[in-house]
Amino acid sequence: MRPATNELAEELQLPPENLLTPETLRRVAWQPPEICDEPHVAEALRARGAREWQVELLAELLAGLLAPEA
């Protein structure tokens, strides 16, 4: 997950820790929502203190990384 968020941060010219705190990323990765789709990941990010602009940028990306392979 970290490589994908680092890549997005680089594209946006932001430090990775400003895109999402390492603690928030770890918590979502280690304790993902039961359903790993965009709305549930967005809610998990919000619950862990992510700002709305962070949720908008990351929910879809993280949901794709967290979803089990079919």
TORMI-709571 format. One line per 2 residues: number of its first residue (from 1); their letters; for each residue x, y, z of N, C-alpha, C. Coordinates in Angstrom, 1 decimal. Atoms other than C-alpha are relative to their C-alpha. Layout:
N
NUM	a	X Y Z X Y Z X Y Z  ...
// end
This chain:
70
1	mr	0.8 -1.2 0.0 0.0 0.0 0.0 0.9 1.3 0.0  -0.9 -1.2 -0.1 2.8 2.4 0.8 0.5 0.4 -1.3
3	pa	-0.5 -0.4 1.3 4.3 2.3 -2.7 -1.1 0.7 -0.8  1.1 -0.6 0.7 0.9 3.2 -4.2 -0.3 1.4 0.5
5	tn	0.3 -1.4 -0.6 0.3 6.1 -1.8 1.2 0.9 -0.2  -1.2 -0.8 0.2 3.9 7.3 -2.2 0.0 0.5 -1.5
7	el	0.1 -0.4 1.4 3.4 7.3 -6.0 -1.0 1.1 -0.2  1.0 -1.0 0.1 0.2 9.3 -5.7 0.5 1.3 0.6
9	ae	-0.5 -1.2 -0.7 1.8 11.7 -3.3 1.0 0.7 -0.9  -1.0 -0.5 0.9 4.7 12.2 -5.8 -0.7 0.7 -1.2
11	el	0.8 -0.6 1.1 2.2 12.9 -8.6 -0.6 1.3 0.4  0.6 -1.2 -0.6 0.5 15.5 -6.4 1.0 1.0 0.5
13	ql	-1.1 -0.8 -0.6 3.8 16.9 -5.3 -0.3 0.4 1.4  0.2 -0.1 -1.4 3.0 16.3 -1.7 0.9 -0.9 0.8
15	pp	-0.7 1.0 -0.8 5.0 14.7 1.1 -1.0 -1.1 0.3  0.9 1.1 -0.2 3.5 11.2 1.5 -0.7 0.1 1.4
17	en	0.6 -0.1 -1.3 2.8 11.9 5.2 -1.1 1.1 0.1  1.1 -1.0 0.1 0.6 14.9 4.2 -1.2 -0.6 -0.8
19	ll	1.1 0.7 0.7 -1.4 12.7 1.8 -0.8 -0.8 1.0  0.7 0.8 -1.1 -2.2 10.4 4.7 1.1 -0.4 1.0
21	tp	-1.0 0.3 -1.0 -0.5 9.9 8.0 0.4 -1.5 0.0  -0.4 1.4 0.0 1.5 6.7 8.3 -0.8 -0.8 1.0
23	et	0.8 0.7 -1.0 -0.5 5.8 11.4 -1.4 -0.4 -0.6  1.3 0.2 0.6 -3.8 6.1 9.5 0.1 -1.1 -1.1
25	lr	-0.2 1.0 1.0 -2.5 4.1 6.6 0.2 -1.4 0.6  -0.3 1.3 -0.7 -1.2 1.3 8.9 -1.3 -0.5 0.6
27	rv	1.2 0.5 -0.7 -4.5 1.1 10.8 -1.0 -0.5 -1.1  0.9 0.5 1.0 -6.6 0.8 7.6 0.5 -1.3 -0.6
29	aw	-0.5 1.2 0.6 -4.2 -1.8 6.2 -0.1 -1.2 1.0  0.0 1.1 -1.0 -4.0 -3.8 9.4 -1.4 -0.4 0.5
31	qp	1.4 0.3 -0.4 -7.7 -3.5 10.3 -1.0 0.6 -1.1  0.8 -0.5 1.0 -9.5 -3.0 7.0 -1.5 -0.2 0.3
33	pe	1.5 0.2 -0.2 -13.3 -2.7 6.8 -0.3 -1.4 -0.5  0.4 1.3 0.4 -15.1 -5.9 6.4 -0.3 -0.1 -1.5
35	ic	0.2 -0.1 1.5 -16.2 -4.9 2.9 1.0 1.0 -0.5  -1.1 -0.9 0.5 -13.3 -3.4 1.0 -0.4 0.6 -1.3
37	de	0.3 -0.8 1.2 -15.1 -1.3 -1.5 0.2 1.5 0.4  -0.3 -1.4 -0.2 -14.7 2.5 -1.9 -0.8 0.6 1.1
39	ph	0.8 -0.6 -1.1 -17.6 3.6 0.4 0.4 -0.4 1.4  -0.4 0.5 -1.3 -16.5 1.4 3.2 1.5 0.4 0.4
41	va	-1.4 -0.5 -0.3 -12.8 2.3 2.9 0.0 1.5 0.3  0.1 -1.5 -0.3 -13.8 6.0 2.8 -0.5 0.2 1.4
43	ea	0.5 -0.1 -1.3 -15.7 5.5 6.0 1.1 -0.3 1.0  -1.1 0.4 -0.9 -12.8 3.7 7.6 1.1 1.1 0.1
45	lr	-0.9 -1.1 0.0 -10.5 6.6 6.6 -0.5 1.2 0.9  0.6 -1.1 -0.8 -12.9 9.2 8.1 0.0 -0.3 1.4
47	ar	0.0 0.4 -1.4 -13.2 7.2 11.3 1.4 0.1 0.6  -1.3 -0.1 -0.5 -9.5 7.3 11.6 0.6 1.4 -0.1
49	ga	-0.4 -1.4 0.0 -9.3 11.1 11.2 0.4 0.6 -1.3  -0.4 -0.6 1.3 -8.6 11.5 7.5 -1.0 1.1 -0.4
51	re	0.8 -1.1 0.5 -9.8 14.8 6.0 -0.7 -0.4 -1.3  0.8 0.4 1.2 -12.4 14.7 3.2 0.9 0.1 -1.3
53	wq	-0.8 0.0 1.2 -9.8 15.7 0.6 0.9 -1.2 -0.1  -0.9 1.2 -0.1 -7.6 12.8 1.7 -0.9 -1.2 -0.4
55	ve	0.9 1.1 0.3 -10.6 10.4 1.5 -0.3 0.0 -1.5  0.3 -0.1 1.5 -11.5 11.7 -2.0 1.2 -0.5 -0.8
57	ll	-1.1 0.4 0.8 -8.0 11.1 -3.2 0.4 -1.5 0.2  -0.5 1.3 -0.4 -7.4 7.7 -1.5 -1.0 -1.1 0.1
59	ae	1.0 1.1 -0.2 -10.6 5.7 -1.0 0.0 -1.0 -1.1  0.0 0.9 1.1 -10.7 4.2 -4.4 1.3 -0.8 -0.2
61	ll	-1.3 0.6 0.1 -7.0 3.5 -4.6 0.2 -1.1 1.1  -0.2 1.0 -1.0 -6.9 1.8 -1.2 -1.0 -1.1 0.0
63	ag	1.0 1.0 0.1 -10.1 -0.1 -1.8 0.5 -1.1 -1.0  -0.5 0.9 1.0 -8.5 -1.6 -4.9 1.1 -0.9 0.5
65	ll	-1.1 0.7 -0.6 -5.5 -2.6 -2.9 -0.4 -1.0 1.1  0.4 0.8 -1.1 -7.4 -4.0 0.0 -1.0 -1.2 -0.4
67	ap	1.0 1.0 0.4 -10.0 -6.0 -1.9 0.7 -1.3 -0.3  -0.6 1.3 0.3 -9.3 -9.7 -2.0 -0.1 -0.3 -1.5
69	ea	-0.1 0.4 1.5 -8.3 -11.1 -5.4 -1.1 -1.0 -0.2  1.0 1.0 0.4 -11.1 -12.9 -7.1 0.5 -1.2 -0.6
// end
